[in-house]
């Protein structure tokens, strides 16, 4: 079999300035993306604050028995459980999943 030589092909490009409507649509799209990202950041910050508070409360219970009126640590464990649910929910929303 005979080998073929590579075919030279021209590549043609064309550029044009964007229209005012196209620029406005792109700005709207970017604005929506920014708003979604800000909402994600807000929910993650809330989850982080909740988790930090629950962990600090449980740490006070675990090291020294400084509790909010409990002897068995139940309120502190419940606080950790609630914080975990908030964190999982926020993480699921940011990953595009559904809340558990």
BADRENVEX-798613 format. One record per residue (C-alpha): residue number from 1; chain; x, y, z negated. Coordinates in Angstrom, 2 decimals, always signed. Layout:
N
<rec num="NUM" chaine="A" xx="X" yy="Y" zz="Z"/>
...
This chain:
100
<rec num="1" chaine="A" xx="+0.00" yy="+0.00" zz="+0.00"/>
<rec num="2" chaine="A" xx="+1.16" yy="+3.43" zz="+0.79"/>
<rec num="3" chaine="A" xx="+1.43" yy="+5.92" zz="-2.00"/>
<rec num="4" chaine="A" xx="-0.60" yy="+9.04" zz="-1.65"/>
<rec num="5" chaine="A" xx="+0.88" yy="+12.43" zz="-2.22"/>
<rec num="6" chaine="A" xx="-0.80" yy="+14.63" zz="-4.82"/>
<rec num="7" chaine="A" xx="-3.50" yy="+16.85" zz="-3.45"/>
<rec num="8" chaine="A" xx="-3.00" yy="+20.53" zz="-4.03"/>
<rec num="9" chaine="A" xx="-6.21" yy="+22.09" zz="-5.25"/>
<rec num="10" chaine="A" xx="-6.84" yy="+25.72" zz="-5.81"/>
<rec num="11" chaine="A" xx="-8.20" yy="+26.88" zz="-9.10"/>
<rec num="12" chaine="A" xx="-10.43" yy="+29.87" zz="-8.84"/>
<rec num="13" chaine="A" xx="-11.34" yy="+31.94" zz="-11.86"/>
<rec num="14" chaine="A" xx="-13.64" yy="+34.85" zz="-12.11"/>
<rec num="15" chaine="A" xx="-14.06" yy="+37.29" zz="-14.96"/>
<rec num="16" chaine="A" xx="-16.68" yy="+39.90" zz="-15.53"/>
<rec num="17" chaine="A" xx="-17.49" yy="+42.27" zz="-18.33"/>
<rec num="18" chaine="A" xx="-20.22" yy="+41.10" zz="-20.70"/>
<rec num="19" chaine="A" xx="-23.56" yy="+42.83" zz="-20.50"/>
<rec num="20" chaine="A" xx="-24.98" yy="+44.81" zz="-23.38"/>
<rec num="21" chaine="A" xx="-27.54" yy="+42.06" zz="-24.03"/>
<rec num="22" chaine="A" xx="-24.81" yy="+39.40" zz="-24.12"/>
<rec num="23" chaine="A" xx="-22.76" yy="+41.46" zz="-26.57"/>
<rec num="24" chaine="A" xx="-25.81" yy="+42.01" zz="-28.79"/>
<rec num="25" chaine="A" xx="-26.66" yy="+38.29" zz="-28.72"/>
<rec num="26" chaine="A" xx="-23.10" yy="+37.35" zz="-29.70"/>
<rec num="27" chaine="A" xx="-23.11" yy="+39.88" zz="-32.54"/>
<rec num="28" chaine="A" xx="-26.44" yy="+38.47" zz="-33.80"/>
<rec num="29" chaine="A" xx="-25.08" yy="+34.92" zz="-33.62"/>
<rec num="30" chaine="A" xx="-21.98" yy="+35.87" zz="-35.58"/>
<rec num="31" chaine="A" xx="-24.08" yy="+37.71" zz="-38.15"/>
<rec num="32" chaine="A" xx="-26.24" yy="+34.60" zz="-38.68"/>
<rec num="33" chaine="A" xx="-23.12" yy="+32.45" zz="-39.10"/>
<rec num="34" chaine="A" xx="-21.71" yy="+34.87" zz="-41.67"/>
<rec num="35" chaine="A" xx="-25.02" yy="+34.89" zz="-43.59"/>
<rec num="36" chaine="A" xx="-25.09" yy="+31.07" zz="-43.68"/>
<rec num="37" chaine="A" xx="-21.48" yy="+30.95" zz="-44.90"/>
<rec num="38" chaine="A" xx="-22.19" yy="+33.53" zz="-47.60"/>
<rec num="39" chaine="A" xx="-25.18" yy="+31.47" zz="-48.78"/>
<rec num="40" chaine="A" xx="-22.99" yy="+28.35" zz="-48.95"/>
<rec num="41" chaine="A" xx="-20.34" yy="+30.18" zz="-50.93"/>
<rec num="42" chaine="A" xx="-23.02" yy="+31.49" zz="-53.31"/>
<rec num="43" chaine="A" xx="-24.46" yy="+28.04" zz="-53.98"/>
<rec num="44" chaine="A" xx="-21.01" yy="+26.57" zz="-54.53"/>
<rec num="45" chaine="A" xx="-20.08" yy="+29.38" zz="-56.93"/>
<rec num="46" chaine="A" xx="-23.28" yy="+28.73" zz="-58.89"/>
<rec num="47" chaine="A" xx="-22.52" yy="+25.01" zz="-59.07"/>
<rec num="48" chaine="A" xx="-18.96" yy="+25.71" zz="-60.16"/>
<rec num="49" chaine="A" xx="-20.08" yy="+28.09" zz="-62.93"/>
<rec num="50" chaine="A" xx="-22.63" yy="+25.55" zz="-64.14"/>
<rec num="51" chaine="A" xx="-20.06" yy="+22.75" zz="-64.18"/>
<rec num="52" chaine="A" xx="-17.48" yy="+24.90" zz="-65.96"/>
<rec num="53" chaine="A" xx="-19.98" yy="+25.86" zz="-68.65"/>
<rec num="54" chaine="A" xx="-21.06" yy="+22.26" zz="-69.24"/>
<rec num="55" chaine="A" xx="-17.48" yy="+21.01" zz="-69.35"/>
<rec num="56" chaine="A" xx="-16.50" yy="+23.72" zz="-71.82"/>
<rec num="57" chaine="A" xx="-19.47" yy="+22.85" zz="-74.04"/>
<rec num="58" chaine="A" xx="-18.63" yy="+19.14" zz="-73.98"/>
<rec num="59" chaine="A" xx="-14.97" yy="+19.95" zz="-74.69"/>
<rec num="60" chaine="A" xx="-16.04" yy="+21.91" zz="-77.79"/>
<rec num="61" chaine="A" xx="-18.08" yy="+18.90" zz="-78.91"/>
<rec num="62" chaine="A" xx="-15.35" yy="+16.35" zz="-78.16"/>
<rec num="63" chaine="A" xx="-12.53" yy="+18.29" zz="-79.81"/>
<rec num="64" chaine="A" xx="-13.67" yy="+19.47" zz="-83.19"/>
<rec num="65" chaine="A" xx="-17.39" yy="+18.81" zz="-83.28"/>
<rec num="66" chaine="A" xx="-18.29" yy="+22.41" zz="-82.56"/>
<rec num="67" chaine="A" xx="-21.72" yy="+21.79" zz="-81.10"/>
<rec num="68" chaine="A" xx="-24.91" yy="+23.71" zz="-80.63"/>
<rec num="69" chaine="A" xx="-26.74" yy="+21.90" zz="-83.45"/>
<rec num="70" chaine="A" xx="-26.23" yy="+18.28" zz="-82.42"/>
<rec num="71" chaine="A" xx="-24.42" yy="+15.47" zz="-84.15"/>
<rec num="72" chaine="A" xx="-24.43" yy="+12.94" zz="-81.36"/>
<rec num="73" chaine="A" xx="-23.38" yy="+15.15" zz="-78.44"/>
<rec num="74" chaine="A" xx="-26.61" yy="+14.50" zz="-76.57"/>
<rec num="75" chaine="A" xx="-27.24" yy="+18.15" zz="-75.55"/>
<rec num="76" chaine="A" xx="-23.67" yy="+18.39" zz="-74.32"/>
<rec num="77" chaine="A" xx="-23.94" yy="+15.18" zz="-72.28"/>
<rec num="78" chaine="A" xx="-27.26" yy="+16.38" zz="-70.88"/>
<rec num="79" chaine="A" xx="-25.57" yy="+19.63" zz="-69.90"/>
<rec num="80" chaine="A" xx="-22.89" yy="+17.71" zz="-68.05"/>
<rec num="81" chaine="A" xx="-25.56" yy="+15.65" zz="-66.27"/>
<rec num="82" chaine="A" xx="-27.45" yy="+18.79" zz="-65.17"/>
<rec num="83" chaine="A" xx="-24.22" yy="+20.42" zz="-63.98"/>
<rec num="84" chaine="A" xx="-23.36" yy="+17.30" zz="-61.99"/>
<rec num="85" chaine="A" xx="-26.77" yy="+17.36" zz="-60.29"/>
<rec num="86" chaine="A" xx="-26.37" yy="+21.05" zz="-59.42"/>
<rec num="87" chaine="A" xx="-22.87" yy="+20.44" zz="-58.04"/>
<rec num="88" chaine="A" xx="-23.97" yy="+17.41" zz="-56.00"/>
<rec num="89" chaine="A" xx="-26.91" yy="+19.34" zz="-54.62"/>
<rec num="90" chaine="A" xx="-24.70" yy="+22.28" zz="-53.60"/>
<rec num="91" chaine="A" xx="-22.15" yy="+19.96" zz="-52.01"/>
<rec num="92" chaine="A" xx="-24.85" yy="+18.07" zz="-50.12"/>
<rec num="93" chaine="A" xx="-26.26" yy="+21.32" zz="-48.73"/>
<rec num="94" chaine="A" xx="-22.83" yy="+22.52" zz="-47.60"/>
<rec num="95" chaine="A" xx="-22.11" yy="+19.19" zz="-45.94"/>
<rec num="96" chaine="A" xx="-25.34" yy="+19.48" zz="-43.97"/>
<rec num="97" chaine="A" xx="-26.91" yy="+16.63" zz="-45.88"/>
<rec num="98" chaine="A" xx="-30.08" yy="+16.47" zz="-47.93"/>
<rec num="99" chaine="A" xx="-30.30" yy="+16.95" zz="-51.64"/>
<rec num="100" chaine="A" xx="-30.29" yy="+13.70" zz="-53.65"/>
